[in-house]
Amino acid sequence: MNTNIEMLMYQNFKEFKRLVEIGIISKELACEVAIDFAAKTKIADYIYVLARDIKDVNIEKLEDAVCKTGNAKCIYMFARDVKGANISKLEKALIQTGKVFYIDGFARDVKGANIENLQNAIIQSGNAEYICGFARCREGVNISKLEEAIIKTGNAKYICEFATFVKGANKSKLEDAIIQTGDAKYIAGFAFGVNGANIERLQEAIIQIGNAEYIYNFASNVRGANIPKLEDAIIQTGDAEWICHFAKRIKGANIEKLGESLFQTQDVCWICCFIDFIKYEQGVNIEKLENLIIQSGNVQCICHFATRIKGANIEKLQDAINETQDIKWIYHFAINVEGANVEKAKQILRQKCQSYFPNVGDSLDIATYYDILINRQEYEQLFTDDTYSKGRS
């Protein structure tokens, strides 16, 4: 082999090819150099280009060489583009590489490809994406065989796609398989996207999994879903976020029932979100929800309810806050909630102050009583020195 020619090919293949085309480098030598170079580097592109572009070159010799490299891309392109190529030989070599991208492309692009052999190679790979794609897009395939293969992968996404898009698929069999995966996202997707899916059965599977997000998605997206049953299921999850979404967005949801379960979670963020929602919702039993939020004992949410809900019983809600003896929220409710009884709150804070410091006066404002209570250590010296006398304003 001529090392100078090899270097020329490596550094400037276009110039190498031009010299072959005009006869300065012989075709036989060009083949020898390209084959040897590919054997050393596994770069088979030069073999492919010589076979494709140089007339009367030794196709068979180049074909054998490209097969030996195991370069799936060049084997595929050789079969696709080189006139007179031995398709059967190249197909066999490509299958041995196991490269599903090029095996699939061979079936699609190469005239005379053996679909059954290529299908078996795709199945053997266990690659769910290409098994599904082969069934969807290739003529002459065995749908039943590919279906068995896709089920064997256990890949929920492509089982769902197979049932949705592959003509002639056994949807009942694929439905069994999707339920077996336990993947809530694609079980819900199967119910939504596959014509003839057994909605009740898939719904039961979603409920059994207990994923609140997909219980909500099922209720939101699947025609024929049993809303009361899904509502009970989402309540059982105790997931405040999705209980709130269910109450806000699912037509026919029992707002009061969902509100009760939401209040029990003690999740302030989503309870407040729910309260902001019912402010604008027609036909909601505000009194019932008011009683439920009082029962929850969550002072922050009781305050938020009183602030946001028009028609709320402020006196009743304030009594509930006062009973907690939580000075922060007693004060907060009194000064921030319209209609609150500031005097009643001040009396509670005053009594609390005087239980610590008997010489605190009776006529301080509510803000001062609150400040004393939250900064007790700072006030201890002050009241010990009798700076304030009982009864002083």
KOLTORLUM-509432 format. One line per field, with one value per residue (C-alpha): chain; x, y, z; residue number from 1. Coordinates in pm, 1 decimal. Layout:
cadena	c(A, ...) .
px	c(X, ...) .
py	c(Y, ...) .
pz	c(Z, ...) .
num	c(NUM, ...) .
***
This chain:
cadena	c(A, A, A, A, A, A, A, A, A, A, A, A, A, A, A, A, A, A, A, A, A, A, A, A, A, A, A, A, A, A, A, A, A, A, A, A, A, A, A, A, A, A, A, A, A, A, A, A, A, A, A, A, A, A, A, A, A, A, A, A, A, A, A, A, A, A, A, A, A, A, A, A, A, A, A, A, A, A, A, A, A, A, A, A, A, A, A, A, A, A, A, A, A, A, A, A, A, A, A, A, A, A, A, A, A, A, A, A, A, A, A, A, A, A, A, A, A, A, A, A, A, A, A, A, A, A, A, A, A, A, A, A, A, A, A, A, A, A, A, A, A, A, A, A, A, A, A, A, A, A, A, A, A, A, A, A, A, A, A, A, A, A, A, A, A, A, A, A, A, A, A, A, A, A, A, A, A, A, A, A, A, A, A, A, A, A, A, A, A, A, A, A, A, A, A, A, A, A, A, A, A, A, A, A, A, A, A, A, A, A, A, A, A, A, A, A, A, A, A, A, A, A, A, A, A, A, A, A, A, A, A, A, A, A, A, A, A, A, A, A, A, A, A, A, A, A, A, A, A, A, A, A, A, A, A, A, A, A, A, A, A, A, A, A, A, A, A, A, A, A, A, A, A, A, A, A, A, A, A, A, A, A, A, A, A, A, A, A, A, A, A, A, A, A, A, A, A, A, A, A, A, A, A, A, A, A, A, A, A, A, A, A, A, A, A, A, A, A, A, A, A, A, A, A, A, A, A, A, A, A, A, A, A, A, A, A, A, A, A, A, A, A, A, A, A, A, A, A, A, A, A, A, A, A, A, A, A, A, A, A, A, A, A, A, A, A, A, A, A, A, A, A, A, A, A, A, A, A, A, A, A, A, A, A, A, A, A, A, A, A, A, A, A) .
px	c(0.0, 117.9, 143.5, 142.8, -188.5, -332.5, -229.7, -382.2, -709.4, -704.1, -623.0, -829.7, -1065.2, -1223.9, -882.2, -817.2, -1148.5, -1080.4, -743.3, -914.6, -1182.2, -925.9, -711.1, -399.4, -468.0, -589.9, -923.4, -756.6, -507.9, -782.2, -984.2, -680.3, -598.0, -959.4, -1011.1, -686.4, -759.6, -1109.7, -968.2, -732.8, -966.5, -1319.9, -1401.6, -1593.4, -1720.6, -1441.5, -1537.6, -1899.8, -1812.3, -1579.1, -1850.0, -2115.2, -1924.0, -1648.4, -1768.3, -1655.5, -1490.3, -1485.3, -1823.9, -1806.1, -1464.1, -1577.9, -1903.1, -1718.1, -1493.7, -1776.4, -1949.2, -1628.8, -1604.7, -1937.4, -2014.5, -2395.7, -2435.4, -2213.0, -2359.3, -2707.9, -2600.2, -2410.4, -2727.5, -2941.4, -2717.2, -2479.0, -2614.6, -2555.4, -2504.0, -2586.6, -2882.2, -2908.2, -2540.9, -2554.4, -2880.0, -2724.4, -2418.1, -2636.0, -2852.9, -2535.9, -2450.5, -2776.7, -2812.3, -3189.4, -3184.9, -3020.8, -3209.9, -3532.5, -3398.1, -3295.7, -3653.2, -3784.3, -3536.4, -3376.4, -3559.9, -3560.3, -3509.5, -3643.1, -3900.1, -3942.0, -3569.0, -3546.6, -3860.5, -3707.1, -3393.3, -3599.9, -3787.2, -3460.4, -3331.1, -3611.0, -3619.6, -3980.6, -3961.1, -3848.5, -4080.6, -4373.2, -4243.5, -4190.9, -4549.4, -4681.9, -4488.1, -4369.6, -4578.3, -4588.8, -4508.4, -4656.2, -4864.4, -4938.4, -4568.5, -4470.6, -4755.0, -4618.9, -4276.8, -4403.9, -4591.6, -4276.3, -4084.1, -4322.7, -4274.5, -4599.5, -4544.3, -4504.9, -4770.3, -5007.3, -4882.2, -4913.2, -5277.8, -5348.5, -5182.7, -5125.8, -5404.7, -5514.4, -5372.6, -5545.0, -5657.8, -5792.6, -5460.5, -5268.4, -5505.6, -5415.2, -5048.9, -5080.7, -5257.5, -4982.1, -4721.2, -4881.1, -4784.8, -5062.7, -4965.3, -5005.5, -5302.8, -5481.6, -5342.5, -5475.4, -5824.1, -5810.5, -5655.3, -5758.0, -6096.4, -6286.7, -6084.2, -6260.5, -6292.3, -6430.6, -6149.6, -5876.9, -6034.1, -6015.7, -5647.9, -5583.7, -5769.4, -5571.9, -5242.1, -5352.1, -5159.8, -5355.5, -5232.7, -5350.0, -5676.6, -5738.6, -5620.3, -5849.3, -6148.3, -6048.7, -5974.6, -6153.5, -6506.0, -6725.4, -6515.3, -6704.8, -6654.9, -6795.6, -6579.8, -6267.3, -6354.0, -6355.8, -6024.9, -5853.2, -5976.4, -5819.8, -5479.4, -5477.3, -5288.6, -5391.6, -5274.4, -5475.0, -5778.3, -5782.7, -5745.0, -6023.9, -6258.8, -6173.9, -6181.0, -6384.1, -6742.2, -6980.2, -6731.2, -6870.9, -6707.9, -6806.3, -6689.5, -6357.0, -6320.5, -6367.9, -6095.5, -5868.0, -5905.7, -5802.8, -5468.5, -5364.5, -5184.1, -5209.1, -5104.3, -5367.9, -5639.8, -5591.4, -5597.6, -5927.4, -6070.6, -5974.9, -6154.7, -6483.9, -6495.0, -6610.9, -6795.8, -7173.6, -7388.9, -7125.9, -7249.8, -7035.4, -7176.9, -7090.3, -6735.4, -6703.6, -6791.3, -6549.4, -6260.0, -6331.7, -6323.2, -5984.5, -5840.1, -5595.6, -5567.6, -5400.7, -5670.6, -5951.9, -5808.5, -5777.7, -6138.3, -6260.6, -6056.2, -6154.9, -6510.2, -6791.2, -7072.3, -6849.0, -6959.0, -6679.2, -6792.5, -6800.7, -6461.8, -6306.6, -6440.1, -6270.2, -5941.8, -5973.2, -6030.7, -5690.7, -5518.9, -5268.4, -5176.1, -5025.1, -5344.2, -5579.2, -5401.5, -5373.5, -5745.9, -5848.2, -5650.4, -5679.8, -6032.5, -6303.5, -6577.4, -6362.1, -6422.1, -6096.6, -6204.5, -6265.5, -5921.1, -5760.5, -5920.8, -5771.1, -5425.1, -5453.5, -5544.1, -5255.4, -5015.9, -5138.3, -5091.0, -4719.2, -4696.2, -4970.1, -4874.0, -4953.5, -5219.4, -5577.5, -5600.6, -5309.4, -5389.5, -5401.0, -5071.7, -4889.1, -5033.2, -4926.0, -4576.8, -4538.6, -4640.4, -4407.8, -4115.4, -4165.9, -3797.1, -3734.8, -4027.9, -3946.4, -3701.4, -3934.6, -4230.7, -4017.7, -3905.7, -4272.8, -4243.1, -4610.9, -4861.9, -5182.1, -5463.3, -5230.1, -5311.3) .
py	c(0.0, 351.6, 549.0, 881.4, 797.1, 691.8, 1024.9, 1212.5, 1029.2, 1101.3, 1471.2, 1556.2, 1285.6, 1504.8, 1546.2, 1172.9, 1094.7, 1347.0, 1185.1, 845.4, 985.0, 1131.0, 817.0, 945.5, 695.9, 358.6, 220.9, -98.4, 95.3, 324.5, 23.6, -130.6, 189.8, 255.3, -101.7, -106.5, 235.5, 123.6, -193.6, 17.9, 302.5, 152.6, 460.1, 302.1, 619.4, 609.0, 258.8, 368.4, 684.9, 496.5, 239.1, 503.7, 755.2, 575.7, 392.9, 35.5, 6.0, -342.1, -329.9, -682.7, -625.0, -298.1, -458.1, -738.0, -478.1, -255.9, -559.1, -650.9, -303.2, -352.8, 14.9, 11.2, 355.1, 275.8, -72.0, 82.7, 362.0, 114.8, -90.9, 216.2, 405.9, 171.2, 28.6, -345.3, -399.2, -741.1, -645.5, -983.6, -983.4, -625.6, -690.7, -984.6, -778.2, -492.2, -720.4, -851.8, -496.4, -479.8, -107.0, -64.0, 287.0, 160.5, -170.6, 27.4, 259.4, -42.3, -171.7, 168.7, 276.3, -26.5, -183.8, -563.4, -568.1, -876.0, -728.5, -1048.6, -1076.3, -709.7, -739.6, -1031.3, -824.7, -537.7, -778.2, -935.8, -592.7, -550.3, -179.0, -76.2, 247.1, 70.0, -228.1, 11.7, 225.3, -81.8, -190.8, 156.4, 241.7, -69.2, -261.9, -639.7, -674.3, -932.0, -720.8, -1008.3, -1092.5, -730.0, -695.0, -984.0, -820.9, -482.6, -644.0, -832.5, -504.3, -383.6, -31.1, 148.1, 440.7, 224.3, -28.1, 268.8, 401.1, 55.5, 31.3, 388.3, 392.6, 40.4, -80.4, -432.0, -426.1, -640.7, -361.9, -591.5, -773.7, -446.1, -312.9, -610.1, -529.7, -159.4, -236.3, -482.8, -206.0, -10.8, 312.6, 558.6, 810.4, 567.7, 382.6, 718.2, 785.9, 449.5, 533.2, 875.3, 782.6, 427.5, 378.9, 95.8, 100.9, -37.1, 286.8, 129.3, -126.1, 130.1, 361.6, 86.6, 40.9, 414.0, 411.5, 109.9, 283.1, 581.2, 850.2, 1170.7, 1355.7, 1082.7, 1029.0, 1397.6, 1365.1, 1067.3, 1262.2, 1565.3, 1401.1, 1066.7, 1069.8, 838.1, 860.8, 806.1, 1140.4, 1047.6, 734.5, 923.3, 1195.0, 939.3, 802.8, 1140.6, 1214.4, 887.1, 1000.9, 1298.5, 1498.1, 1859.1, 1996.5, 1757.2, 1758.3, 2135.0, 2102.5, 1842.7, 2074.9, 2371.1, 2211.5, 1890.3, 1944.2, 1777.3, 1766.5, 1787.7, 2110.9, 2076.6, 1715.5, 1793.5, 2103.8, 1896.2, 1652.0, 1938.5, 2115.4, 1793.8, 1794.4, 2114.3, 2223.0, 2602.0, 2680.8, 2467.1, 2539.3, 2911.5, 2844.1, 2658.7, 2946.5, 3193.5, 2968.2, 2937.4, 3314.7, 3329.6, 2996.3, 3000.9, 2764.8, 2667.5, 2613.7, 2875.4, 2805.4, 2437.0, 2511.9, 2772.9, 2513.4, 2266.4, 2510.3, 2601.0, 2229.9, 2202.6, 2441.8, 2588.4, 2951.2, 3079.6, 2928.7, 3051.2, 3403.3, 3368.2, 3247.1, 3548.4, 3787.4, 3645.5, 3511.9, 3758.6, 3669.0, 3478.7, 3486.7, 3703.7, 3677.4, 3298.6, 3279.8, 3523.1, 3319.6, 3014.4, 3206.6, 3341.8, 2995.6, 2885.8, 3141.8, 3198.2, 3563.4, 3612.7, 3514.9, 3675.4, 4004.7, 3945.1, 3864.7, 4173.3, 4424.7, 4272.0, 4131.2, 4378.1, 4363.7, 4195.3, 4287.9, 4462.2, 4526.3, 4156.9, 4069.1, 4348.6, 4216.8, 3869.5, 4015.6, 4245.8, 3956.8, 3756.3, 4047.4, 4094.3, 3724.5, 3786.2, 4146.1, 4234.8, 4602.1, 4645.2, 4911.5, 4841.1, 5102.0, 5039.0, 4992.4, 4644.6, 4690.3, 4765.5, 4460.7, 4249.3, 4397.9, 4325.1, 3963.1, 3889.7, 4072.3, 3957.8, 3934.4, 4292.5, 4414.4, 4216.4, 4474.1, 4757.7, 4618.0, 4488.8, 4847.8, 4939.4, 5195.1, 5124.1, 5108.0, 4914.9, 5134.5, 5385.5, 5475.6) .
pz	c(0.0, -79.6, 245.7, 62.6, -101.7, 233.4, 388.9, 95.5, 149.4, 522.5, 483.8, 177.8, 61.1, -207.3, -373.0, -339.8, -510.3, -789.3, -862.5, -887.3, -1119.4, -1362.4, -1349.8, -1171.2, -892.8, -1019.7, -902.5, -782.2, -568.1, -441.8, -325.9, -158.3, 29.1, 134.4, 256.3, 450.8, 597.5, 708.0, 863.8, 1075.1, 1169.9, 1141.1, 928.5, 643.3, 478.5, 216.6, 107.9, 70.5, -129.1, -366.1, -434.8, -482.7, -695.5, -892.9, -1202.5, -1263.3, -920.8, -764.3, -582.7, -444.5, -287.7, -129.9, -19.6, 165.3, 325.8, 448.5, 601.3, 787.4, 945.0, 1124.8, 1061.4, 1060.0, 903.3, 605.3, 553.7, 543.1, 303.1, 83.6, 38.4, -15.3, -260.1, -440.4, -762.0, -789.4, -416.1, -270.2, -50.8, 121.3, 222.9, 350.1, 534.7, 719.4, 812.0, 935.0, 1150.1, 1315.5, 1429.5, 1630.5, 1551.2, 1546.6, 1398.3, 1077.4, 1075.8, 1078.6, 808.2, 596.4, 607.5, 511.6, 242.1, 78.1, -210.7, -181.6, 196.8, 376.3, 615.7, 814.9, 888.4, 982.7, 1196.4, 1385.8, 1445.5, 1582.1, 1811.9, 1923.1, 2024.6, 2280.6, 2197.0, 2262.0, 2062.1, 1743.5, 1791.3, 1810.6, 1522.0, 1304.3, 1362.9, 1289.0, 975.6, 790.5, 541.3, 550.4, 920.4, 1159.0, 1397.0, 1633.1, 1668.4, 1727.2, 1976.6, 2182.0, 2169.7, 2287.7, 2576.7, 2674.5, 2707.6, 2980.7, 2849.4, 2933.1, 2695.8, 2385.7, 2488.1, 2499.0, 2162.7, 2005.8, 2112.2, 2001.2, 1658.1, 1526.0, 1300.8, 1391.0, 1743.7, 2008.0, 2239.6, 2509.3, 2532.6, 2541.0, 2805.8, 3026.9, 2969.0, 3049.6, 3376.9, 3465.5, 3432.9, 3718.9, 3543.3, 3629.5, 3360.3, 3073.0, 3221.2, 3219.6, 2871.3, 2750.3, 2878.1, 2714.2, 2379.7, 2287.4, 2123.9, 2288.1, 2610.2, 2918.8, 3115.4, 3433.2, 3450.8, 3385.1, 3640.0, 3902.8, 3821.8, 3869.3, 4201.4, 4321.6, 4241.5, 4451.5, 4262.3, 4327.9, 4019.1, 3781.4, 3967.5, 3898.9, 3535.8, 3483.0, 3614.7, 3408.1, 3072.7, 3037.9, 2905.7, 3111.0, 3427.0, 3752.5, 3928.0, 4273.7, 4283.2, 4178.5, 4428.6, 4711.8, 4584.1, 4576.5, 4927.3, 5041.9, 4913.7, 5150.3, 4885.5, 4949.9, 4615.0, 4398.6, 4627.4, 4577.1, 4197.2, 4192.3, 4381.2, 4158.8, 3814.4, 3804.1, 3698.8, 3942.9, 4230.6, 4584.1, 4701.7, 5068.4, 5091.4, 4928.6, 5145.7, 5460.8, 5358.1, 5254.1, 5589.1, 5763.0, 5580.8, 5764.6, 5446.2, 5476.4, 5118.3, 4948.0, 5203.5, 5138.8, 4763.8, 4809.4, 5014.1, 4739.6, 4490.0, 4680.8, 4718.5, 4356.3, 4332.4, 4318.9, 4525.0, 4782.0, 5136.8, 5310.7, 5656.2, 5631.8, 5517.7, 5789.4, 6052.9, 5900.8, 5900.1, 6261.6, 6347.2, 6179.7, 6438.9, 6186.0, 6297.1, 5981.3, 5761.8, 5987.6, 5955.1, 5578.3, 5556.5, 5754.3, 5538.9, 5199.5, 5223.7, 5194.7, 5431.6, 5673.9, 6038.0, 6175.7, 6537.6, 6524.2, 6353.3, 6601.5, 6893.0, 6741.1, 6714.4, 7067.6, 7210.5, 7080.8, 7310.9, 7028.3, 7088.5, 6743.4, 6561.2, 6814.1, 6745.1, 6372.0, 6340.5, 6541.5, 6338.4, 5989.2, 5963.9, 5883.6, 6146.2, 6412.0, 6778.8, 6867.5, 7225.3, 7291.2, 7155.3, 7357.4, 7674.3, 7616.6, 7552.5, 7855.0, 8083.8, 7943.7, 8006.2, 8360.6, 8433.7, 8372.7, 8492.2, 8744.4, 8737.8, 8366.3, 8319.0, 8205.9, 7933.6, 7698.6, 7329.9, 7176.2, 6989.2, 7315.4, 7491.6, 7196.1, 7195.4, 7566.9, 7518.9, 7229.2, 7394.5, 7751.1, 7840.3, 7734.5, 7945.2, 8259.4, 8398.2, 8309.9, 8499.2, 8786.9, 8843.7, 8864.9, 8585.4, 8503.7, 8784.3, 8764.3, 8635.6, 8463.2, 8101.7) .
num	c(1, 2, 3, 4, 5, 6, 7, 8, 9, 10, 11, 12, 13, 14, 15, 16, 17, 18, 19, 20, 21, 22, 23, 24, 25, 26, 27, 28, 29, 30, 31, 32, 33, 34, 35, 36, 37, 38, 39, 40, 41, 42, 43, 44, 45, 46, 47, 48, 49, 50, 51, 52, 53, 54, 55, 56, 57, 58, 59, 60, 61, 62, 63, 64, 65, 66, 67, 68, 69, 70, 71, 72, 73, 74, 75, 76, 77, 78, 79, 80, 81, 82, 83, 84, 85, 86, 87, 88, 89, 90, 91, 92, 93, 94, 95, 96, 97, 98, 99, 100, 101, 102, 103, 104, 105, 106, 107, 108, 109, 110, 111, 112, 113, 114, 115, 116, 117, 118, 119, 120, 121, 122, 123, 124, 125, 126, 127, 128, 129, 130, 131, 132, 133, 134, 135, 136, 137, 138, 139, 140, 141, 142, 143, 144, 145, 146, 147, 148, 149, 150, 151, 152, 153, 154, 155, 156, 157, 158, 159, 160, 161, 162, 163, 164, 165, 166, 167, 168, 169, 170, 171, 172, 173, 174, 175, 176, 177, 178, 179, 180, 181, 182, 183, 184, 185, 186, 187, 188, 189, 190, 191, 192, 193, 194, 195, 196, 197, 198, 199, 200, 201, 202, 203, 204, 205, 206, 207, 208, 209, 210, 211, 212, 213, 214, 215, 216, 217, 218, 219, 220, 221, 222, 223, 224, 225, 226, 227, 228, 229, 230, 231, 232, 233, 234, 235, 236, 237, 238, 239, 240, 241, 242, 243, 244, 245, 246, 247, 248, 249, 250, 251, 252, 253, 254, 255, 256, 257, 258, 259, 260, 261, 262, 263, 264, 265, 266, 267, 268, 269, 270, 271, 272, 273, 274, 275, 276, 277, 278, 279, 280, 281, 282, 283, 284, 285, 286, 287, 288, 289, 290, 291, 292, 293, 294, 295, 296, 297, 298, 299, 300, 301, 302, 303, 304, 305, 306, 307, 308, 309, 310, 311, 312, 313, 314, 315, 316, 317, 318, 319, 320, 321, 322, 323, 324, 325, 326, 327, 328, 329, 330, 331, 332, 333, 334, 335, 336, 337, 338, 339, 340, 341, 342, 343, 344, 345, 346, 347, 348, 349, 350, 351, 352, 353, 354, 355, 356, 357, 358, 359, 360, 361, 362, 363, 364, 365, 366, 367, 368, 369, 370, 371, 372, 373, 374, 375, 376, 377, 378, 379, 380, 381, 382, 383, 384, 385, 386, 387, 388, 389, 390, 391, 392, 393) .
***
